[in-house]
Amino acid sequence: MLTCRSINEEMQPNQFGQTVMEWWNEIENHFPYVELDAFVLMPNHSHGIVIFTNNPKPVGAGRPRPMGLGQVMGYFKYQSTKQINFIRQTPGLTIWQRNYYERIIQNETELNRIREYIEVNPAKWDSDKENPVSR
């Protein structure tokens, strides 16, 4: 499922891509221990940085329970899949691959390098081996 297309080395999301981006941005509202950092939506995948903090954002009464990356990604994938399948009228259709690639960022230098990778990734799409047009 394509979620966006590259125009002048910039990603332009379609309706499904906008749905994915909306649910990505919703993560912080659902998980008070999470802050979102760099994110890019590509036609067939996405890249994003999730930061877990020790200082949760306030959410109602009581102290929220910390959650792990698995719960965060599960929520994101489930909610975006549910909405895309509603739009397409394809209930139960799989959208995301079963797993995801994760990496623990060790320091500020690595964080900045990964942010830069995410930022320039759209400019590389035209020559990406996964791009059906570049084959």
C-alpha positions as CSV (number, residue, x, y, z in Angstrom):
1,M,0.0,0.0,0.0
2,L,1.5,3.3,-1.0
3,T,1.0,6.1,1.5
4,C,2.5,9.0,-0.4
5,R,4.5,10.0,-3.5
6,S,7.7,11.9,-4.1
7,I,7.4,15.3,-5.7
8,N,10.6,17.3,-6.0
9,E,12.3,15.0,-3.5
10,E,9.5,15.8,-0.9
11,M,6.9,13.3,0.2
12,Q,3.3,14.2,-0.4
13,P,0.9,12.0,1.6
14,N,-2.3,10.6,0.2
15,Q,-5.4,9.9,2.3
16,F,-3.7,6.8,3.8
17,G,-0.5,8.6,4.4
18,Q,-2.4,11.4,6.2
19,T,-4.1,8.7,8.4
20,V,-0.7,7.2,9.3
21,M,0.7,10.6,10.2
22,E,-2.4,11.5,12.3
23,W,-2.0,8.3,14.3
24,W,1.7,8.8,14.7
25,N,1.1,12.2,16.2
26,E,-1.6,10.7,18.4
27,I,1.0,8.5,20.2
28,E,2.0,11.3,22.6
29,N,-1.6,11.8,23.7
30,H,-2.0,8.1,24.4
31,F,1.3,7.4,26.0
32,P,2.3,10.1,28.6
33,Y,5.9,8.7,28.9
34,V,6.5,9.2,25.2
35,E,7.8,12.1,23.2
36,L,8.0,12.0,19.4
37,D,11.0,13.2,17.5
38,A,11.9,13.1,13.8
39,F,9.5,11.3,11.5
40,V,9.1,10.8,7.8
41,L,6.5,8.9,5.8
42,M,7.8,7.1,2.7
43,P,5.7,5.5,0.0
44,N,6.2,2.0,1.5
45,H,7.6,2.5,5.0
46,S,8.2,5.2,7.6
47,H,11.0,6.2,10.0
48,G,10.5,7.7,13.4
49,I,12.2,8.4,16.7
50,V,10.3,7.6,19.9
51,I,11.7,8.9,23.1
52,F,10.8,7.5,26.5
53,T,10.9,10.0,29.3
54,N,10.9,9.7,33.1
55,N,8.5,12.7,33.4
56,P,5.1,11.7,32.1
57,K,2.7,14.3,30.8
58,P,-0.4,14.7,33.0
59,V,-3.4,12.6,32.1
60,G,-6.3,12.5,34.4
61,A,-6.1,11.1,37.9
62,G,-3.2,8.9,39.1
63,R,0.2,8.2,37.8
64,P,0.3,6.5,34.4
65,R,2.0,3.2,34.0
66,P,5.1,3.2,31.7
67,M,4.7,1.2,28.5
68,G,7.3,-0.2,26.2
69,L,8.0,0.3,22.5
70,G,6.0,-2.9,21.6
71,Q,2.8,-1.4,23.1
72,V,3.5,2.0,21.4
73,M,4.0,0.4,18.0
74,G,1.1,-2.0,18.4
75,Y,-1.2,0.9,19.2
76,F,0.1,3.0,16.2
77,K,-0.2,0.1,13.8
78,Y,-3.6,-1.1,15.0
79,Q,-5.2,2.3,15.0
80,S,-3.9,3.4,11.6
81,T,-4.8,0.0,10.1
82,K,-8.3,0.1,11.5
83,Q,-8.9,3.6,10.0
84,I,-7.3,2.8,6.6
85,N,-9.4,-0.3,6.3
86,F,-12.5,1.6,7.2
87,I,-11.7,4.2,4.5
88,R,-11.0,1.4,1.9
89,Q,-13.9,-0.8,3.2
90,T,-11.4,-3.7,3.6
91,P,-12.0,-4.9,7.2
92,G,-9.2,-7.1,8.6
93,L,-6.7,-6.5,5.8
94,T,-3.1,-6.4,6.9
95,I,-1.4,-3.1,6.3
96,W,1.9,-3.3,8.3
97,Q,4.6,-5.9,8.3
98,R,4.5,-8.1,11.5
99,N,7.5,-6.5,13.2
100,Y,9.6,-3.3,13.0
101,Y,13.2,-2.4,13.2
102,E,14.3,-0.8,16.4
103,R,17.5,0.7,17.6
104,I,18.5,2.2,21.0
105,I,20.1,5.5,20.4
106,Q,23.2,5.8,22.6
107,N,24.1,9.5,22.5
108,E,23.4,12.9,21.1
109,T,25.8,12.4,18.2
110,E,23.9,9.2,17.1
111,L,20.6,10.9,17.6
112,N,21.6,13.8,15.3
113,R,22.9,11.4,12.7
114,I,19.6,9.5,12.7
115,R,17.6,12.7,12.6
116,E,19.6,13.7,9.5
117,Y,19.1,10.3,7.9
118,I,15.3,10.7,8.4
119,E,15.3,14.2,7.1
120,V,17.2,13.4,3.8
121,N,15.5,10.0,3.2
122,P,12.8,11.4,0.9
123,A,15.5,12.9,-1.4
124,K,16.9,9.4,-1.9
125,W,13.6,7.8,-2.8
126,D,13.9,8.2,-6.6
127,S,17.0,6.0,-6.6
128,D,15.9,3.6,-3.9
129,K,15.9,-0.1,-4.9
130,E,12.4,-0.5,-3.3
131,N,11.0,2.3,-5.6
132,P,9.2,0.5,-8.4
133,V,9.8,3.4,-10.7
134,S,13.6,3.3,-10.2
135,R,13.9,-0.4,-11.3
